[in-house]
Amino acid sequence: MKIIEKPWGREIWIAHNDRYAFKLIEFKAGSRSSLQYHERKHETIYIEKGRLEVEADDENGNLIKTIANAGDVIENPPMRRHRITAIDDVRLFEVSTPELDDVVRVEDDYGRK
């Protein structure tokens, strides 16, 4: 297990091998991730606690904002731009393909590339 501190909270890497990755991710209320996409990584997210605003591309490539709640599932296939903004303290689980370094940041509040 590995803990990665982030400006918006932290990631706990529970499993990471050549076939899949499994993370517990915690966001502080009011914080948000970068607007990003992945060239190869495909991720599925289950919201365990809290509410968040999700910005994600629709089928035409337009960013659409929706509210997601505990119990909801979000899928981000490769090339889909997405961002999470925590309305409350949020805890979610992410299962994905193993390419954890496959992040292309389009916008980032914390100056990360």
MITORPA-519466 format. One line per 8 residues: for each residue x, y, z of N, C-alpha, C, O, CB. Coordinates in steps of 0.1 Angstrom, whole numbers. Glycine has a CB too. Example, Ala and Ser with C-alpha at 12.3 -4.5 7.8 and 13.67 -1.06 7.14 Angstrom:
# residues 2
132/-57/78/123/-45/78/132/-33/78/142/-33/85/113/-45/90 | 128/-22/71/137/-11/71/129/0/79/134/11/80/141/-6/57 .
# end
This chain:
# residues 113
9/-12/0/0/0/0/9/12/0/20/13/6/-10/0/12 | 4/23/-7/12/35/-8/3/47/-7/-8/47/-12/19/35/-22 | 7/57/1/-1/69/3/6/81/-5/18/84/-2/-3/72/18 | -2/87/-13/3/99/-21/-5/111/-17/-17/112/-19/1/96/-36 | 2/121/-11/-5/133/-7/-6/142/-19/3/143/-27/4/141/4 | -18/148/-20/-21/157/-32/-26/171/-26/-29/171/-15/-32/151/-41 | -25/181/-34/-30/194/-29/-44/194/-25/-48/203/-17/-27/205/-40 | -52/186/-31/-67/185/-28/-70/174/-18/-82/173/-14/-74/182/-41 .
-61/166/-14/-64/155/-4/-53/144/-5/-41/147/-4/-78/149/-7 | -57/132/-8/-47/121/-9/-53/109/-16/-65/107/-17/-42/117/5 | -43/101/-22/-47/88/-28/-40/77/-20/-28/79/-16/-42/88/-43 | -47/67/-17/-42/55/-11/-42/44/-21/-53/39/-25/-50/51/2 | -30/40/-26/-29/29/-36/-30/16/-29/-21/12/-22/-16/31/-44 | -41/9/-31/-44/-4/-25/-37/-15/-33/-32/-24/-27/-59/-6/-23 | -39/-14/-46/-33/-24/-55/-29/-17/-68/-35/-8/-73/-43/-36/-58 | -17/-22/-73/-12/-17/-86/-3/-27/-92/7/-30/-86/-5/-3/-84 .
-8/-33/-103/0/-44/-109/-1/-42/-124/-6/-32/-129/-5/-58/-105 | 3/-51/-132/3/-50/-147/-10/-51/-153/-12/-50/-165/13/-60/-153 | -21/-55/-145/-34/-57/-151/-44/-46/-146/-54/-43/-154/-39/-70/-147 | -43/-41/-134/-52/-31/-129/-46/-23/-117/-36/-27/-112/-65/-38/-125 | -54/-12/-114/-50/-4/-102/-63/-2/-94/-74/-1/-100/-43/9/-106 | -61/-1/-81/-73/1/-72/-68/12/-61/-59/9/-54/-78/-12/-65 | -76/23/-61/-72/34/-52/-84/38/-43/-95/38/-48/-66/46/-60 | -81/42/-31/-91/50/-23/-86/65/-24/-74/67/-21/-91/45/-8 .
-95/74/-28/-91/88/-30/-100/96/-21/-112/95/-21/-93/92/-45 | -94/106/-14/-101/115/-5/-98/129/-10/-87/134/-12/-96/113/10 | -109/137/-12/-109/151/-15/-114/159/-3/-124/156/3/-117/154/-28 | -107/170/-1/-112/180/9/-123/189/3/-122/192/-9/-100/189/14 | -133/192/11/-144/200/6/-139/213/0/-130/219/6/-154/203/17 | -144/217/-12/-140/229/-18/-128/228/-27/-125/237/-35/-137/239/-8 | -121/216/-27/-110/215/-36/-114/207/-49/-125/202/-50/-99/206/-29 | -105/208/-59/-108/201/-71/-96/195/-78/-85/200/-75/-116/210/-81 .
-98/185/-86/-87/180/-94/-84/188/-106/-91/198/-109/-91/165/-98 | -74/185/-113/-71/192/-126/-82/187/-136/-88/177/-135/-57/189/-131 | -84/196/-146/-91/192/-158/-81/183/-166/-71/189/-170/-97/204/-166 | -85/171/-168/-75/161/-174/-81/151/-183/-93/150/-183/-67/155/-163 | -73/144/-190/-77/132/-197/-66/122/-197/-54/125/-193/-82/135/-212 | -69/110/-201/-59/99/-202/-59/94/-216/-69/92/-222/-62/88/-191 | -47/91/-221/-46/86/-235/-49/71/-235/-55/66/-245/-32/88/-240 | -45/63/-225/-48/49/-224/-56/45/-212/-64/35/-213/-34/42/-224 .
-54/51/-201/-61/47/-188/-76/48/-189/-81/58/-194/-56/56/-177 | -83/38/-185/-97/37/-184/-101/36/-169/-96/26/-163/-103/26/-193 | -109/44/-163/-112/44/-149/-126/43/-146/-135/49/-153/-105/56/-142 | -130/36/-135/-143/36/-130/-143/40/-116/-134/35/-108/-150/21/-132 | -151/49/-112/-151/55/-98/-164/53/-91/-175/55/-97/-148/71/-99 | -163/48/-79/-175/46/-70/-174/57/-59/-164/57/-52/-176/32/-65 | -184/65/-57/-184/75/-47/-190/69/-34/-201/65/-33/-193/88/-50 | -181/68/-24/-185/61/-11/-191/71/-1/-200/68/6/-173/54/-5 .
-186/84/-2/-190/94/8/-189/108/1/-180/111/-6/-182/94/21 | -200/116/4/-199/130/-1/-206/133/-14/-211/124/-21/-185/134/-2 | -206/146/-17/-212/150/-30/-201/158/-38/-192/164/-32/-224/160/-28 | -201/156/-51/-191/163/-59/-198/168/-72/-207/162/-77/-179/154/-62 | -191/178/-78/-195/183/-91/-185/176/-101/-173/176/-99/-195/198/-92 | -191/170/-111/-183/164/-122/-184/172/-134/-195/174/-139/-188/149/-124 | -173/175/-140/-172/181/-153/-166/170/-162/-156/165/-159/-163/195/-154 | -174/167/-173/-169/157/-182/-174/159/-196/-185/165/-198/-173/143/-177 .
-166/155/-206/-171/156/-220/-183/148/-223/-184/136/-218/-159/152/-229 | -193/154/-230/-204/146/-235/-199/139/-248/-188/140/-252/-217/154/-237 | -209/133/-255/-205/125/-267/-200/135/-278/-194/130/-288/-217/117/-272 | -203/148/-277/-199/158/-287/-186/165/-283/-182/174/-290/-210/168/-290 | -180/162/-272/-168/168/-267/-170/181/-260/-161/189/-257/-159/171/-279 | -183/184/-255/-186/196/-248/-185/192/-233/-191/182/-229/-200/201/-251 | -179/201/-225/-178/199/-210/-192/201/-204/-198/212/-206/-168/208/-204 | -197/191/-197/-210/192/-190/-208/190/-175/-200/182/-171/-220/181/-196 .
-215/198/-167/-214/197/-153/-226/190/-147/-237/193/-151/-212/211/-146 | -223/180/-138/-234/173/-131/-230/171/-117/-218/173/-113/-237/159/-138 | -240/168/-109/-237/166/-94/-238/151/-92/-247/144/-97/-248/173/-85 | -228/145/-85/-228/131/-82/-228/130/-67/-222/138/-60/-215/124/-88 | -234/119/-62/-236/117/-48/-231/103/-44/-227/95/-52/-251/118/-44 | -230/101/-31/-226/88/-26/-234/77/-32/-247/78/-33/-227/87/-10 | -228/66/-36/-235/55/-43/-234/56/-58/-238/46/-65/-249/55/-39 | -231/68/-64/-230/69/-78/-217/64/-84/-207/62/-77/-231/84/-82 .
-217/60/-97/-206/55/-104/-203/64/-116/-212/68/-123/-208/40/-108 | -190/67/-118/-186/75/-129/-176/67/-137/-167/61/-131/-179/89/-124 | -177/67/-150/-167/60/-159/-160/71/-167/-167/79/-174/-174/49/-167 | -147/70/-168/-139/79/-176/-131/70/-186/-120/65/-182/-130/88/-168 | -135/68/-198/-128/61/-208/-116/70/-213/-116/82/-211/-136/57/-220 | -106/64/-220/-95/72/-225/-100/83/-234/-110/82/-241/-86/63/-234 | -93/95/-233/-95/107/-241/-107/115/-236/-109/126/-242/-97/103/-255 | -114/111/-226/-125/119/-221/-120/129/-210/-115/125/-200/-136/110/-214 .
-122/142/-213/-117/152/-203/-127/151/-191/-139/149/-193/-118/167/-209 | -121/153/-179/-129/153/-167/-122/160/-156/-110/162/-155/-132/138/-163 | -131/164/-146/-126/171/-134/-136/169/-123/-148/168/-126/-124/187/-137 | -131/167/-111/-140/166/-99/-138/178/-90/-126/182/-87/-136/152/-92 | -149/183/-85/-149/194/-75/-156/189/-63/-168/185/-64/-155/207/-80 | -150/188/-51/-156/183/-39/-165/194/-33/-161/204/-29/-146/178/-29 | -178/191/-32/-188/199/-25/-187/197/-10/-187/206/-2/-202/197/-30 | -186/184/-6/-183/180/7/-170/173/8/-163/172/-2/-195/170/12 .
-165/169/20/-154/160/20/-159/147/13/-170/142/15/-150/156/35 | -150/142/4/-154/131/-5/-144/119/-3/-132/121/-2/-155/136/-20 | -150/107/-3/-142/95/-3/-147/87/-15/-159/84/-16/-143/87/10 | -138/83/-24/-142/75/-35/-132/64/-38/-121/64/-33/-144/83/-48 | -137/54/-45/-128/43/-49/-127/43/-64/-136/45/-71/-134/29/-45 | -114/42/-69/-112/41/-83/-105/28/-87/-95/24/-81/-103/53/-87 | -111/22/-97/-105/10/-103/-102/13/-117/-110/19/-124/-115/-3/-102 | -90/10/-122/-86/14/-135/-76/5/-141/-71/-5/-135/-80/28/-135 .
-74/7/-154/-62/0/-160/-50/6/-154/-50/16/-147/-62/3/-176 | -38/-1/-155/-27/2/-147/-18/14/-150/-8/17/-143/-18/-10/-147 | -22/22/-160/-14/33/-165/-15/46/-156/-21/56/-160/-17/37/-179 | -11/45/-143/-13/56/-134/-6/69/-137/-10/79/-132/-10/51/-120 | 5/68/-145/12/80/-149/6/87/-162/12/96/-167/27/77/-151 | -4/81/-167/-10/86/-180/-20/97/-176/-33/94/-176/-17/74/-187 | -15/109/-174/-24/120/-171/-20/132/-179/-8/136/-179/-23/124/-155 | -29/137/-187/-26/150/-195/-35/160/-189/-47/160/-190/-30/148/-210 .
-28/170/-182/-35/181/-175/-38/192/-185/-29/197/-191/-27/186/-163 | -51/196/-186/-55/207/-195/-55/220/-187/-51/230/-192/-69/204/-201 | -60/219/-174/-60/231/-165/-57/225/-151/-61/214/-148/-74/239/-165 | -50/233/-143/-47/228/-130/-46/240/-120/-38/250/-123/-34/220/-129 | -53/241/-109/-53/252/-100/-40/252/-92/-37/263/-86/-65/250/-90 | -32/241/-92/-20/241/-84/-7/242/-91/3/240/-86/-21/228/-76 | -8/245/-104/4/247/-113/11/235/-117/22/235/-121/13/256/-105 | 4/223/-115/11/211/-120/10/209/-135/1/214/-141/4/198/-113 .
20/203/-141/20/200/-155/15/186/-158/15/182/-170/34/202/-161 .
# end
